[in-house]
Amino acid sequence: MSSAASSSSASAASPAYAAGIDPSAGALPFRAGSRAHSVEEAILSRRSVRAFRPDPVPRALIEEILAIAGRAPSGTNIQPWKVRVIAGEVRDRVSRAILDVYEAEGEAGFKPPYNYYPVKWRDPYLARRRKVGWDLYGLLGLKREDKAGMHRQHARNFEFFDAPVALIFTMDNDLELGSWLDYGMFLQNVMLAARGKGLDTCPQAAIANAHLVLRRELGIPESENIVCGMSMGYARDELVNTLVTEREPVGTYTSFLGFPA
């Protein structure tokens, strides 16, 4: 490729920018049943879906998604990910077991296996967390004083939002921080590959909090950390799935050094 052609290609606006879509302001509009046809479309249409249709997802399709996701970068190719995919009676049994604890004891019934969030919150992180939380509750018509409604909505996590498939992600507990970085790239690949197949997902840190139940129900050994869960299926056309989460503009978190002024 000539340098002129290379320069022209590099400077060409992406389809999203050409269409006037600012990724920091929001993703592509939600369309139930849509399928991403490019990497960019997969990224911009991926969202945490919280209402799924009950339609079964073929095992072969899930295997294909995981095979694609397994091409994620991994330091020295150690590939730390382990996945348990549950559906049918097993999925229902696990969901019921987690809900039994939650309904009896609430959040106190779960002990997080690791600190996903800061131990001490501060801005701007606290402000971002609060905004997305109240944006979600606002869509659902939940007021601040409606503690019972918030409890019910949180319980939806443990129903896997009605998705027919749930994935439980683990890794050996003697691995170090770099493996968690590898794992994040693998999880993103799963979600993007799913969009390419017309499926949606919801990554769920809340599922890891039920690790004691998961160990009992799925025989997960103490030698494995439970990283998170993920709901997967075909999105239902519901208001909760239209939630738009904002992202910071590139200029707020990026410094460009050595470029022409």
C-alpha positions, 0 to 999 in steps of 0.5 A: 500500500502506498504511503498516500493510500495508507494515510488516507485510510488511517485518516478516514472516519469510522462509520460511527463517527461518520454517522455522527455517533459519539461513543462517549455520549452513548452506544448504538440504539438498542435493537432486540435481535440485532446482530453486529456486522463489524468489530466497531458495531459489536463494541458500540452495540454491546450493553448489559442486557437485563431482560432476555427471551427464554429461547434456548441457545444451541451448545454449538453456538456457545462453543463457537463464541468461546473458541473465538474468545479464546484468541484473547491476548494472554501473557506468555500464552498461559490462558488462565480462563476456565468456564462452566456453562449452565443451562436447563435444570442445572441453571434453574437449580443454581439460580434457586439456590442463590435466591434462597440465600438472598431472600433469607439473608439479603446481601449479608448472606454473601461474602465477596471473594475479592474487592471488585470495587474500591474499599473507600469510594471517592469522586469521580468514581463515586459520582459515575457509579451513582449516576448509572445506578439512578439512571437504571432505577429511573427507567424502572420507575424506582424511587430512592425510598423504594428499598423493596423494589431495589431488592427485587431488581437486584434479585434479578441478577440471581435469576440471570435476567431470565437468560437461558444460559449462564456462564461462570468464570473461574481461574486458579487462585495461585495466578497473579495480577497479569492473569486478571488482565488477560481474563478481562480481555477474554471476557470482552471477547466473549461479549463481542463475539456474542454480538456477532452471533445476534446474542446479548450478554450481561457480565455480573460481578454479583454472581461471584458474591455467591461463590459459596453457593456456586462451589456447593452446586457446581463442585468448584474447588477452593483452588479456583477463584470465581471471577464473575458470572455472565447471562447470555441469550437473545435480548427481549424488547424491554425498556430496561435494555435501553439504558444508555451509559455515558463514557468520558471523552477521549481527551479526559483520560488520554495524553498525546505526546510527540504528535504535530500540534 
